[in-house]
Amino acid sequence: MKNLREIEQLGIMQYRAEIDGLRAIAVIAVIFFHAGFKTFQGGFVGVDIFFVISGYLIATTTLTDIQRNSFSLLAFYERRARRILPALFLSHVSLLQSRLVLATADRYARVCS
């Protein structure tokens, strides 16, 4: 594992296979939990793993920018928005479309009124 000084010298954050491994474990845990496997009751921990990974990546990026004197709160939030908003928009549009297709006429009338 590289420390922050080594990351700074590289100039960019390199790919970390172990982070992808943790992500895979987290995804599997959440899927098994929602699938209702009785022998796997701790799947909600997968969400906690995602939070820890996100915190690590955000902290590493922010600390690197601070050490380079290039940190900007506005740029930080712009990067977050560029990563999150397209997926948020797509998921909302997909959900709306599926609800309109799957809704009965009576339900559709209640939703649209």
C-alpha positions as CSV (number, residue, x, y, z in Angstrom):
1,M,0.0,0.0,0.0
2,K,1.3,3.4,-0.9
3,N,1.3,6.3,1.5
4,L,0.1,9.8,0.6
5,R,3.6,11.1,-0.1
6,E,4.1,8.4,-2.7
7,I,0.7,9.1,-4.2
8,E,1.6,12.8,-4.5
9,Q,4.9,12.0,-6.2
10,L,3.0,9.9,-8.8
11,G,0.7,12.9,-9.5
12,I,-2.4,10.7,-9.9
13,M,-4.1,8.1,-7.8
14,Q,-3.3,4.7,-9.2
15,Y,-5.7,1.8,-9.7
16,R,-6.2,-0.2,-6.5
17,A,-7.3,-3.8,-7.1
18,E,-8.0,-4.4,-3.4
19,I,-10.6,-1.6,-3.5
20,D,-12.4,-3.3,-6.3
21,G,-12.2,-6.5,-4.3
22,L,-13.9,-4.8,-1.4
23,R,-16.5,-3.4,-3.7
24,A,-17.2,-6.9,-5.1
25,I,-17.6,-8.3,-1.6
26,A,-19.9,-5.4,-0.7
27,V,-22.1,-5.9,-3.8
28,I,-22.4,-9.6,-3.1
29,A,-23.3,-9.0,0.5
30,V,-26.1,-6.6,-0.4
31,I,-27.4,-8.9,-3.2
32,F,-27.5,-11.9,-0.9
33,F,-29.2,-9.9,1.8
34,H,-31.9,-8.6,-0.5
35,A,-32.3,-12.1,-2.0
36,G,-33.4,-13.3,1.4
37,F,-30.7,-15.9,2.1
38,K,-31.4,-17.0,5.7
39,T,-27.8,-18.0,6.3
40,F,-26.5,-14.6,5.3
41,Q,-28.2,-12.0,7.5
42,G,-25.3,-9.5,7.7
43,G,-25.6,-8.2,4.1
44,F,-26.4,-4.7,5.2
45,V,-22.7,-4.4,6.1
46,G,-22.0,-4.0,2.4
47,V,-23.5,-0.5,2.5
48,D,-21.0,0.3,5.3
49,I,-18.2,-1.0,3.2
50,F,-19.2,1.4,0.4
51,F,-19.2,4.3,2.8
52,V,-15.8,3.5,4.1
53,I,-14.4,3.1,0.5
54,S,-16.0,6.4,-0.5
55,G,-14.6,8.2,2.6
56,Y,-11.1,6.8,1.9
57,L,-11.1,7.9,-1.8
58,I,-12.5,11.3,-1.1
59,A,-10.0,11.9,1.8
60,T,-7.1,10.7,-0.3
61,T,-8.0,13.0,-3.2
62,T,-8.7,16.0,-1.0
63,L,-5.5,15.6,1.0
64,T,-3.5,15.3,-2.2
65,D,-5.0,18.4,-3.5
66,I,-4.4,20.3,-0.2
67,Q,-0.8,19.3,-0.2
68,R,-0.4,20.6,-3.7
69,N,-2.2,23.8,-2.8
70,S,-4.7,23.1,-5.5
71,F,-7.8,22.3,-3.4
72,S,-11.0,24.1,-4.2
73,L,-14.3,23.4,-2.5
74,L,-16.2,24.4,-5.6
75,A,-14.1,22.0,-7.8
76,F,-14.6,19.3,-5.2
77,Y,-18.4,19.6,-5.4
78,E,-18.3,20.0,-9.2
79,R,-16.5,16.6,-9.4
80,R,-19.0,15.0,-7.1
81,A,-21.9,16.4,-9.1
82,R,-20.4,15.2,-12.4
83,R,-20.1,11.7,-11.0
84,I,-23.4,11.4,-9.2
85,L,-26.0,13.4,-11.1
86,P,-25.9,11.5,-14.4
87,A,-26.6,8.2,-12.6
88,L,-29.2,9.9,-10.4
89,F,-31.0,11.3,-13.4
90,L,-30.9,8.0,-15.3
91,S,-32.2,6.1,-12.3
92,H,-35.1,8.5,-11.8
93,V,-36.1,8.5,-15.5
94,S,-35.9,4.7,-15.6
95,L,-38.0,4.4,-12.4
96,L,-40.6,6.8,-13.7
97,Q,-40.9,5.0,-17.0
98,S,-41.2,1.6,-15.3
99,R,-43.9,2.9,-13.0
100,L,-45.9,4.3,-15.9
101,V,-45.6,1.0,-17.9
102,L,-46.4,-1.2,-14.9
103,A,-49.2,0.9,-13.3
104,T,-52.8,-0.1,-13.9
105,A,-55.1,2.4,-15.4
106,D,-56.7,3.2,-12.0
107,R,-53.3,3.6,-10.4
108,Y,-52.1,5.7,-13.3
109,A,-55.1,8.0,-12.9
110,R,-54.4,8.5,-9.2
111,V,-50.7,9.2,-9.8
112,C,-51.4,11.8,-12.6
113,S,-54.1,13.6,-10.8
